[in-house]
């Protein structure tokens, strides 16, 4: 499952960048002799990284709007005060600046972290988790999310997505050009027809689906690292207990799809299988913690 909010912003930025680059003539990678691979790679790199980087810069805004998270400016009750104090303590131990702390309305037990760098992040927990989970397990979950921030997972995910975008666009255009030239039987060689643009769209979808497995592999890998951070900062037993409680609830997450890959609870297994899952199975995560 892709990070939908992230990719929608990515797509919008790429479309705008495409119009601007076309007006400036920067996307002139088509010559009378065919494709100029160097120019094409530069073109795809600009598109691929522009969308992902701007999406990263907008990640906190997207997260707040997508989940309805409310940042705690001044605690209004004991739970909010405890939440702020706990995040401050964990952030200090992890060596990062205190992130914004928010609560989002959801019965599901979940939490997420996002932000464009580790010293300008957002950590949020659901109202359901605050109501049902004991403090030591919430602390471990917060340690997990602080681990995401301290490890720079959001930035690394953006770079991975930028590289993936670049090569998906690059190879999609090469394949589309080959198909277009075959269908046109090499008449007016070097130019392209409508078949090129249609084929480009189709190949970008196909290659994008395959490339998403790379992004999801990294997403699963970073969950194990964040679990280790949760165990280190909040206690191994508490981290295991929190994951076991998440497993026992057997609830499908109602967090917006675009934020699922940033959360601790992935919810329902994607129907396309484990290769497209943003999170590893909770049982595997528990076993990894037990083996530490």
C-alpha positions in Angstrom: 0.0 0.0 0.0 1.5 3.3 -1.1 1.4 6.4 1.1 -1.6 7.9 -0.7 -1.5 11.5 0.6 2.2 11.7 0.0 1.8 10.4 -3.6 -1.1 12.7 -4.4 0.9 15.7 -3.4 3.9 14.3 -5.3 1.7 13.9 -8.4 0.3 17.4 -8.2 3.7 19.0 -7.8 5.1 16.9 -10.7 2.2 18.1 -13.0 2.9 21.8 -12.1 6.6 21.3 -12.5 6.0 19.7 -15.9 4.1 22.7 -17.2 6.8 25.1 -15.9 9.6 23.0 -17.4 7.8 22.7 -20.7 7.4 26.5 -20.9 11.1 26.9 -20.2 12.1 24.2 -22.7 13.9 22.2 -20.1 12.1 19.0 -21.0 13.5 18.9 -24.5 14.8 15.3 -24.4 13.4 14.3 -27.8 15.7 14.8 -30.7 15.5 14.1 -34.4 17.5 10.9 -33.8 15.3 9.8 -30.9 15.6 10.0 -27.2 18.6 11.8 -25.6 19.1 9.6 -22.6 21.1 12.1 -20.6 18.5 14.8 -21.0 15.8 12.3 -20.2 17.4 11.1 -17.0 17.9 14.8 -15.8 14.3 15.5 -16.7 13.0 12.5 -14.8 15.2 13.3 -11.9 13.9 16.8 -11.6 10.3 15.5 -11.7 10.9 12.5 -9.4 12.6 14.4 -6.6 10.6 17.6 -6.8 7.3 15.9 -5.9 8.7 13.8 -3.1 10.7 16.6 -1.5 7.8 19.1 -1.5 5.6 16.3 -0.2 8.1 15.9 2.7 8.0 19.6 3.4 4.2 19.5 3.6 4.1 16.3 5.6 3.1 17.9 8.9 0.3 19.9 7.3 -0.9 16.9 5.4 -0.9 14.8 8.6 -2.8 17.3 10.7 -5.5 17.8 8.0 -5.7 14.1 7.1 -6.2 12.9 10.6 -7.8 15.9 12.3 -4.9 16.0 14.8 -5.0 18.8 17.3 -1.6 20.1 18.5 -1.4 20.5 22.3 -0.3 24.1 22.9 -1.2 24.1 26.5 -2.3 20.9 28.3 -6.0 21.1 29.4 -5.9 18.0 31.6 -3.6 15.5 33.3 -3.4 13.2 30.3 -2.2 15.9 28.0 0.3 17.2 30.5 1.7 13.6 31.0 1.8 13.2 27.2 3.9 16.4 26.8 6.2 15.5 29.6 6.8 12.0 28.3 7.5 13.1 24.7 9.9 15.8 26.1 11.8 13.1 28.1 12.0 10.6 25.3 13.1 13.3 22.8 15.9 14.4 25.1 17.0 10.8 25.5 16.9 10.3 21.7 18.9 13.5 21.2 16.3 15.4 19.1 14.5 18.6 19.6 11.0 18.4 21.2 8.5 17.7 18.4 5.0 19.0 18.3 2.6 16.7 20.1 -0.9 16.1 19.0 -4.0 14.0 19.6 -6.2 12.8 16.7 -9.8 11.6 17.1 -10.0 7.9 16.5 -11.3 4.9 18.4 -8.4 2.8 16.9 -5.3 2.5 18.9 -2.6 4.2 16.7 0.1 6.7 16.6 2.4 8.3 14.0 5.3 10.6 13.5 6.2 12.8 10.6 8.1 16.0 9.7 10.7 17.2 7.2 13.6 16.8 9.7 14.2 15.3 13.1 14.2 18.7 14.8 10.9 19.9 13.3 8.7 16.8 13.7 5.1 16.0 14.8 4.2 13.0 17.1 0.5 12.2 17.4 -1.5 9.5 19.2 -5.1 8.6 18.9 -7.7 9.3 21.5 -8.5 5.6 21.6 -4.9 4.7 22.5 -4.9 7.3 25.3 -8.1 6.0 26.7 -7.4 2.2 26.6 -3.6 1.7 26.9 -1.7 1.8 30.2 0.9 4.6 30.5 3.9 2.3 30.2 2.7 0.9 26.8 1.9 4.4 25.5 5.4 5.5 26.5 6.8 2.6 24.5 4.7 3.5 21.5 5.9 7.1 21.8 9.4 5.8 21.9 8.7 3.9 18.7 7.6 7.1 17.0 10.5 9.1 18.4 12.7 6.4 17.0 11.3 7.1 13.5 12.1 10.8 13.9 15.6 10.2 15.4 16.4 7.7 12.6 15.5 10.2 9.9 13.0 7.7 8.4 10.8 10.4 6.8 13.8 12.0 4.9 15.2 8.6 3.9 11.7 7.5 2.6 11.5 10.7 0.6 14.9 10.0 -1.0 14.0 6.4 -1.8 10.7 7.6 -3.3 12.5 10.2 -5.4 14.9 7.6 -6.8 12.0 5.3 -7.5 10.0 8.1 -9.2 13.0 8.9 -11.4 13.6 5.4 -12.7 9.9 4.7 -13.2 9.6 7.7 -15.4 12.9 7.0 -17.2 12.2 3.4 -18.1 8.5 4.1 -18.8 9.5 6.7 -21.5 12.1 4.4 -23.0 9.6 1.5 -23.3 6.8 3.9 -24.6 9.2 5.2 -27.2 10.0 1.7 -28.4 6.3 0.8 -28.6 5.4 4.0 -30.4 8.2 3.5 -33.0 7.1 -0.1 -33.6 3.4 0.9 -34.1 4.4 3.7 -36.4 6.7 1.3 -38.4 9.6 3.7 -38.2 7.9 6.4 -40.4 9.0 9.9 -39.5 11.6 8.4 -37.2 12.5 10.5 -34.1 9.1 12.0 -33.7 6.4 10.5 -31.5 2.6 10.1 -31.8 -0.3 9.8 -29.4 0.7 6.2 -28.8 3.9 7.4 -27.0 1.9 9.4 -24.5 -0.7 6.6 -23.9 2.1 4.0 -23.5 4.0 6.2 -21.2 1.0 6.5 -18.9 0.4 2.7 -18.9 4.1 1.9 -18.3 4.3 4.4 -15.4 1.5 2.6 -13.7 3.0 -0.9 -14.3 6.5 0.1 -13.3 5.2 2.2 -10.4 3.4 -0.9 -9.0 6.6 -3.0 -9.2 8.8 -0.2 -7.8 6.4 0.2 -4.8 7.7 -3.1 -3.5 11.1 -1.4 -2.9 9.5 1.5 -1.0 7.4 -0.9 1.1 10.5 -3.1 1.8 12.2 0.0 3.3 9.0 0.8 5.2 8.9 -2.6 6.8 12.6 -2.5 7.6 12.3 0.8 9.4 9.5 -0.6 11.6 11.9 -3.1 13.1 14.4 -0.3 13.9 11.6 1.9 15.4 10.5 -1.1 17.5 14.0 -1.4 18.9 13.9 2.3 19.7 10.6 1.9 21.5 12.1 -1.0 23.5 15.2 1.0 24.4 13.4 4.2 25.3 10.2 2.8 26.9 11.2 -0.7 27.9 11.3 -4.0 26.0 8.4 -5.6 28.0 6.2 -2.5 27.5 6.9 -2.4 23.7 6.1 -6.1 23.4 2.9 -5.7 25.5 1.8 -2.7 23.3 2.2 -4.7 20.1 0.4 -7.6 21.6 -2.5 -5.4 22.6 -2.6 -3.9 19.1 -2.7 -7.5 17.8 -5.5 -8.6 20.2 -7.8 -5.7 19.2 -8.1 -7.0 15.7 -9.4 -3.7 14.4 -9.0 -2.4 10.9 -7.3 1.0 11.1 -9.5 4.0 10.2 -6.5 6.3 9.9 -6.4 7.9 6.4 -4.5 5.6 4.1 -1.8 8.3 3.5 -0.8 8.1 7.1 -0.9 4.4 7.7 2.7 3.9 6.7 3.7 6.5 9.4 1.7 4.8 12.1 2.5 2.0 14.6 -0.6 -0.1 13.7 -0.9 -0.9 10.1 -4.5 -2.2 10.4 -5.7 -4.7 7.8 -3.2 -6.6 5.6 -3.3 -5.3 2.1 -5.0 -7.7 -0.3 -2.0 -7.7 -2.7 0.1 -9.4 -0.1 3.1 -8.9 2.1 5.3 -7.4 -0.6 3.0 -4.4 -0.7 2.6 -4.0 3.0 4.0 -0.9 4.7 4.4 -2.8 8.1 5.6 -6.3 8.8 3.2 -8.7 10.7 3.0 -7.8 14.4 3.9 -11.4 15.3 7.2 -11.0 13.4 7.8 -7.7 15.2 7.2 -9.3 18.6 9.6 -12.2 17.8 12.3 -9.7 16.7 12.0 -7.9 20.0 12.1 -11.1 22.0 15.3 -12.0 20.2 17.0 -8.8 21.2 
